[in-house]
Amino acid sequence: MPLTEQQTERYRRNIMLEPIGTAGQEKLLASKVLVIGAGGLGSPAALYLAAAGVGAVGLADGDRVDLTNLQRQILHSTADIGRKKVVSAQETIEAINPDVTVQTHNARATADNITDILKGYDFVIDAVDNYASKFLINDACHFAHLPFTHAGISAFEGQLMTVLPARTTCYRCVFSNPPSPDSVPPPSQSGVLGAVPGVIGALQATEAIKHLLGIGDLLTDALLIYDALAMTFRKVPLTRNPNCPLCSRHPEITELKDE
């Protein structure tokens, strides 16, 4: 659909970029991205997707806003404490850009519901804060042939990678299985500098936009590691695991399950 005069003005800074132009902006407005997790990573990712003019942004999260969230989860405000995160996030996104349709999924992703949640989207952003959900997202996107970007944060560090299912290194190629519950402290017991998920979440949005437009080089077959204290980015090359339990020629995982 052609851009209106107001849309042309709103997205002018995008349109001025040669790889995007008017055709690229129209493509963004026709695209759908799912953000799983409306917290530290999902907040900047969803905000930048909406500001860029991605036509539909899906939000999947079953939590409510807590006071401790506000140090980093910029989709929400003090007045939102106690409210459903997807509702608070929807209002914030719609206030930023009324062009965007926000589709909410007020539930934690599980093996029973994630296939339905993924339907209709062009790209997925893994913005969850627990390993079990990250493995589930990886597996579900593999079976649905949906590209996605993974990210994780801890203290002053963050990491991300993008996966094109059956074509590039997947999350299980690198990490195989979730760590034991007693080996990693839960998010409520570990700290994180609030700006770190801001950096990483913005990069996830960038990966989504690049994929939707077919421009640039995606962060595939590599893990980008950010150290805020040293202010360094390190790109670690990755290769597909020929014995990956999910994406190898003889996979052990053939259906979804909750870890």
C-alpha positions as CSV (number, residue, x, y, z in Angstrom):
1,M,0.0,0.0,0.0
2,P,1.4,3.4,-1.0
3,L,2.6,5.6,1.9
4,T,0.4,8.5,3.0
5,E,1.8,12.0,3.1
6,Q,2.1,11.7,6.9
7,Q,3.9,8.4,6.7
8,T,6.3,9.8,4.2
9,E,7.2,12.5,6.7
10,R,7.3,10.2,9.7
11,Y,9.7,7.7,8.0
12,R,11.7,10.3,6.0
13,R,15.0,9.4,7.8
14,N,14.5,5.7,6.8
15,I,13.4,6.6,3.3
16,M,16.5,8.7,2.7
17,L,18.7,5.6,3.2
18,E,19.4,4.2,-0.3
19,P,19.0,0.5,0.7
20,I,15.5,1.3,2.1
21,G,13.7,4.0,0.1
22,T,10.0,4.2,-0.2
23,A,9.7,0.5,-1.4
24,G,11.6,-0.7,1.7
25,Q,9.4,1.4,4.0
26,E,6.3,-0.1,2.5
27,K,7.8,-3.5,3.0
28,L,8.3,-2.8,6.7
29,L,4.8,-1.6,7.1
30,A,3.6,-4.9,5.6
31,S,5.8,-7.0,7.9
32,K,5.1,-8.8,11.2
33,V,7.6,-9.4,14.0
34,L,7.0,-11.3,17.2
35,V,8.9,-10.3,20.4
36,I,8.8,-13.0,23.0
37,G,9.4,-11.3,26.3
38,A,8.3,-7.7,27.1
39,G,11.1,-7.1,29.6
40,G,14.7,-5.8,29.4
41,L,15.5,-7.0,25.9
42,G,12.0,-6.9,24.5
43,S,11.5,-3.2,25.5
44,P,14.1,-1.6,23.3
45,A,13.5,-4.2,20.5
46,A,9.8,-3.5,20.4
47,L,10.2,0.2,20.6
48,Y,12.6,0.5,17.8
49,L,10.6,-1.9,15.6
50,A,7.5,0.3,16.2
51,A,9.4,3.5,15.6
52,A,10.8,2.1,12.3
53,G,7.3,1.4,11.1
54,V,7.1,-2.4,11.3
55,G,3.4,-2.8,10.6
56,A,2.6,-5.5,13.2
57,V,4.5,-6.1,16.4
58,G,3.5,-9.2,18.5
59,L,4.2,-9.3,22.2
60,A,4.2,-12.6,24.1
61,D,4.6,-12.4,27.9
62,G,2.6,-13.7,30.8
63,D,4.1,-11.5,33.6
64,R,2.9,-8.4,35.3
65,V,5.0,-5.2,35.8
66,D,7.0,-5.2,39.0
67,L,8.9,-2.3,40.6
68,T,12.2,-4.1,40.1
69,N,11.5,-4.2,36.3
70,L,11.6,-0.4,35.9
71,Q,15.4,-0.2,36.2
72,R,15.7,-1.5,32.6
73,Q,12.3,-2.4,31.1
74,I,11.5,0.9,29.4
75,L,8.2,-0.2,27.9
76,H,6.7,0.3,31.3
77,S,6.3,3.1,33.8
78,T,5.7,3.4,37.6
79,A,2.0,3.7,36.9
80,D,2.0,0.3,35.3
81,I,3.1,-1.6,38.3
82,G,0.8,-4.6,38.8
83,R,-0.6,-4.4,35.2
84,K,-0.1,-7.1,32.5
85,K,3.1,-6.4,30.7
86,V,1.6,-6.9,27.3
87,V,-1.1,-4.4,28.0
88,S,1.3,-1.8,29.3
89,A,3.6,-2.4,26.3
90,Q,0.8,-2.2,23.8
91,E,-0.2,1.3,25.1
92,T,3.4,2.5,25.0
93,I,3.9,1.3,21.4
94,E,0.6,2.7,20.2
95,A,1.5,6.0,21.7
96,I,4.8,6.1,19.8
97,N,3.4,5.0,16.5
98,P,-0.4,4.6,15.7
99,D,0.6,3.0,12.4
100,V,1.6,-0.2,14.3
101,T,-0.8,-3.0,15.0
102,V,0.1,-4.6,18.3
103,Q,-0.9,-8.2,18.7
104,T,-0.7,-9.4,22.4
105,H,-0.2,-12.9,23.7
106,N,-0.7,-12.8,27.4
107,A,1.0,-16.1,28.2
108,R,4.4,-17.6,28.7
109,A,5.5,-19.5,25.7
110,T,5.3,-23.3,26.2
111,A,5.5,-26.4,24.0
112,D,1.7,-26.4,24.0
113,N,1.1,-22.8,22.8
114,I,4.2,-21.6,21.0
115,T,3.3,-23.0,17.6
116,D,0.1,-21.1,17.5
117,I,1.8,-17.9,18.9
118,L,4.4,-18.0,16.0
119,K,1.8,-18.2,13.2
120,G,1.7,-15.3,10.8
121,Y,5.0,-13.7,11.8
122,D,8.0,-13.0,9.5
123,F,10.7,-12.8,12.2
124,V,11.0,-13.6,15.9
125,I,13.0,-11.9,18.6
126,D,14.0,-14.1,21.6
127,A,13.9,-11.6,24.5
128,V,13.2,-14.0,27.3
129,D,15.3,-14.3,30.5
130,N,15.5,-18.1,31.0
131,Y,17.3,-20.9,29.3
132,A,14.3,-23.3,29.0
133,S,12.4,-20.7,27.0
134,K,15.4,-19.9,24.8
135,F,15.7,-23.6,23.8
136,L,12.0,-23.8,23.2
137,I,12.0,-20.8,20.9
138,N,15.0,-22.1,19.0
139,D,13.2,-25.5,18.4
140,A,9.9,-24.0,17.6
141,C,11.4,-21.6,15.0
142,H,13.3,-24.5,13.5
143,F,10.1,-26.5,13.0
144,A,8.2,-23.4,11.7
145,H,11.1,-22.3,9.4
146,L,11.1,-18.9,11.1
147,P,14.2,-16.8,11.3
148,F,14.9,-15.4,14.8
149,T,17.5,-13.5,16.8
150,H,18.6,-14.8,20.2
151,A,20.1,-12.6,22.9
152,G,21.1,-13.0,26.5
153,I,22.3,-10.6,29.2
154,S,24.0,-10.8,32.6
155,A,25.6,-8.2,34.8
156,F,27.6,-6.0,32.4
157,E,27.6,-8.3,29.4
158,G,25.3,-9.3,26.5
159,Q,25.4,-11.6,23.6
160,L,23.3,-12.2,20.4
161,M,23.1,-14.3,17.3
162,T,20.7,-14.6,14.4
163,V,19.5,-18.0,13.2
164,L,18.1,-18.9,9.8
165,P,16.7,-22.4,10.5
166,A,18.3,-25.3,8.7
167,R,20.7,-22.9,7.0
168,T,22.9,-21.5,9.8
169,T,24.2,-22.4,13.2
170,C,21.3,-22.8,15.6
171,Y,21.2,-22.2,19.4
172,R,21.5,-25.9,20.1
173,C,24.5,-26.2,17.9
174,V,26.3,-23.9,20.3
175,F,24.8,-24.7,23.7
176,S,23.2,-28.2,23.2
177,N,21.1,-28.3,26.4
178,P,20.1,-26.0,29.2
179,P,22.4,-25.8,32.2
180,S,21.3,-27.4,35.4
181,P,19.0,-25.2,37.5
182,D,21.5,-25.0,40.3
183,S,24.4,-23.9,38.1
184,V,23.0,-20.5,37.1
185,P,21.2,-18.1,39.5
186,P,17.7,-17.0,38.5
187,P,17.3,-13.4,37.2
188,S,15.9,-12.3,40.5
189,Q,19.2,-13.2,42.2
190,S,21.6,-11.7,39.7
191,G,22.1,-8.1,38.7
192,V,22.3,-6.4,35.3
193,L,23.2,-2.9,34.3
194,G,19.9,-1.5,32.9
195,A,21.6,0.0,29.8
196,V,23.0,-3.4,28.7
197,P,19.7,-4.9,27.5
198,G,19.1,-1.5,25.8
199,V,22.2,-2.0,23.7
200,I,21.5,-5.7,22.9
201,G,17.7,-5.2,22.4
202,A,18.4,-2.4,19.9
203,L,20.7,-4.7,18.0
204,Q,18.0,-7.4,17.9
205,A,15.7,-4.9,16.3
206,T,18.4,-4.0,13.8
207,E,18.7,-7.7,12.8
208,A,15.0,-8.0,12.4
209,I,14.8,-4.9,10.1
210,K,17.8,-6.0,8.0
211,H,16.1,-9.4,7.5
212,L,12.8,-7.9,6.6
213,L,14.4,-5.6,4.0
214,G,17.0,-8.1,2.8
215,I,19.9,-5.7,3.4
216,G,23.3,-5.9,5.0
217,D,24.9,-9.0,6.6
218,L,23.0,-10.8,9.3
219,L,24.7,-12.0,12.4
220,T,24.5,-15.6,11.4
221,D,27.2,-18.3,12.2
222,A,28.6,-15.9,14.8
223,L,28.0,-14.8,18.4
224,L,28.5,-11.2,19.2
225,I,29.6,-10.6,22.8
226,Y,29.3,-7.1,24.4
227,D,31.3,-6.1,27.5
228,A,30.0,-2.8,28.8
229,L,32.8,-2.3,31.3
230,A,35.6,-2.7,28.7
231,M,33.3,-1.2,26.0
232,T,34.2,-3.9,23.6
233,F,32.3,-6.0,21.0
234,R,33.8,-9.4,20.2
235,K,32.5,-11.5,17.3
236,V,33.0,-15.2,17.7
237,P,32.7,-17.4,14.6
238,L,30.4,-20.4,14.8
239,T,29.8,-23.5,12.7
240,R,26.9,-25.8,12.5
241,N,27.2,-28.9,14.7
242,P,27.0,-32.0,12.4
243,N,25.7,-33.8,15.5
244,C,23.2,-31.1,16.6
245,P,20.3,-32.8,18.3
246,L,17.9,-30.5,16.4
247,C,19.2,-29.4,13.0
248,S,21.6,-32.2,12.0
249,R,20.7,-34.8,9.3
250,H,19.7,-37.3,12.0
251,P,18.1,-35.2,14.7
252,E,17.2,-36.5,18.2
253,I,14.6,-33.8,18.7
254,T,11.6,-34.3,16.5
255,E,8.9,-32.5,18.5
256,L,8.5,-29.7,20.9
257,K,8.9,-30.2,24.7
258,D,9.4,-28.0,27.7
259,E,12.8,-28.4,29.2
